[in-house]
């Protein structure tokens, strides 16, 4: 009996000890938890996206009997282990990376991937950081997809134009309206009514000779309270400007003739006025700088590839430094010539110049794409990206994780985008089901639901969304985002998830707050949105910042970081409401703590000079002083580390300091 027991123990050790040492002897995993031994077997040839592999490895495998979404996690088994996990498909000796993870939670790993019935997945661990044993848990992720998660009801609207469409507030009530360009000299605006429905008004726009045949963007570039438009055509741009009360429009066709692709309104030089950025298909990009009277043409410095190929520009703050950077999706997908005609990421240096850092950031993608969707897909406070394909000639769509250090990691394997070659001009991201995770409207006439971990699940209900006519906005003011599709609107039927809508009115910044960062905090942690004009390829979607919060019952804080450097903080915001924020109305001195790390001011209070005592290598250059209402009362250069506020009235003020790198810091000061 003892001999048989000893034999059983030996067999068990072979099965669960030495068996994991090679790919060929990988031990099958099932749903549940097993304890892995020390990592002493053959190392995987590659650690996929994690860098160089360790010297030893441990091998398991999993073969589903039906299509499932699988999650594998590691945890402590009484030891201080540090795991790295790689998942492969294929055969031993010819494995292909599917996904990989290092430190998902502390020193432990987690992957989630869509598993196909009958396919064997090899799960390998290496000893890059630790050879100690650990626990492995395999579970089936339950993705609840019901009609309530995303159900639309088609509603006809009186849209007569055949051009790219625009959803934006056009009369200053912060309700999303629909702009339809009927012809070169006529637009129709379907104004959303507070009680529901639309009021259609047609306007003649004299002297316009072009249409938005390639793109349209909206923004209040003269800061009069009513949104203006920029048309992008095959022969240049036209600026369509609303009058002082929003009841009429004039047009200015710019004389430069070129093939336009994406257009955006953005405050490039951060002077409080919106400029117009325009992608040139056949040469270096154009931009029109707003001097308060004219929009002045410039070319070069923001995408200089000689043959152009500039398609989908999008402005985001990818490095969290408070100013907007530029990503350009390129249609040529590789191209030729110095550097190749590949996607570009232009870092805003904060001093009016930009540097293409795509190569060092791992964002020099060679996919042929017309647009990219940028958002924080895992709610860690950094902008990630989905680079969507419009051709399969250079590969599939890519899911790129922002590492927070200026670089990105390719998370495409196992994301769901590695399993489809569907194409689209338009890729945009919004939280359509209000669960707190951003989704993607892109190819396949469907929405890819974000699961919060760089995996996406396609909605089973496909809608006839067309190839490109689909701007986004809340067209019945119910807190759920709707989709315009030509002469119909797909009204989101909603569910029980809660939401928040944030609308902005700039005072020192541009009127729309374009370029602002909006953050919300609660039980979910943190969510962020950048306010953008012109996302996707050709359409214009809402300028209101929209958040879903799932079943959470409280929003502890909303933070608005304005382009001017002002920061508004609103505490204890009620869910299922619209929060209207006027710049400077909710200034909060708690946000000045970051300034204490680099400088202090003295004396404070003062009746004249404010002196700066700097730390580290901080070099202050410019200063702006604001009343607590948000009105700027002083703008001056910082000389000899001091400024004078002698001319100001007694009271409290907010001091915004800009350093040599363009970084902004805030500090509360008091004038005696």
ABEGO torsion letter per residue (X at the ends): XAAAAAAAAAAAAAAABAAAABAAABBBBBBEBBBBBBBABBBBABAEAAEBBBABBBBBBBBBABBBBBBBBBBBAGBBBBBBBBBBBEBBGBBBBABBBBBABEABBBBBBBBBBGBBBBBBBBAAABABBBBBBBBBBBBBBBAAABBBBBBBBBBABABBBBBBBAAGAGBBBBBBBABAABBBBBBBBAAEEBBBBBBBBBGBABBBAABBBBEBAAGAGBBBBBBBBAAEBBBBBBBAAGABBBBBBBABBBBBBBBBBBBAAGAGBBBBBBBBAABBBBBBBBAGABBBBBBEGBGABAAEGBABBBBBBAAGAGBBBBBBBBAAGGEBEBGEBBBBBBBBAGAGBBBBAAAAAGABBABBBABBBBBBAAGAGBBBBBBBBABAAAEBBBBBBBAGAGBBBBAABGAGAAABABBBABBBBBBAAGAGBBBBBBBGGBBBBBAGAGBBBBBABBBBAEAABBBBBBAAGAGBBBBBBEABBBBBAEBABBBBBBBBBBAABBAAGBGBBBBBBBAAEBBBBBBBBGBEAABBBBABBBBBAEABABBABBBBBBAAGBBBBBBGBBBGBBBBBBBGAABBAAAAAAAAAABBBOBOBBABBBBBBBBEABBBABBBBBBAAGBBABBBBBBGGBBBAAABBBEBBBBBBBBAAGBBBBBBBBBX
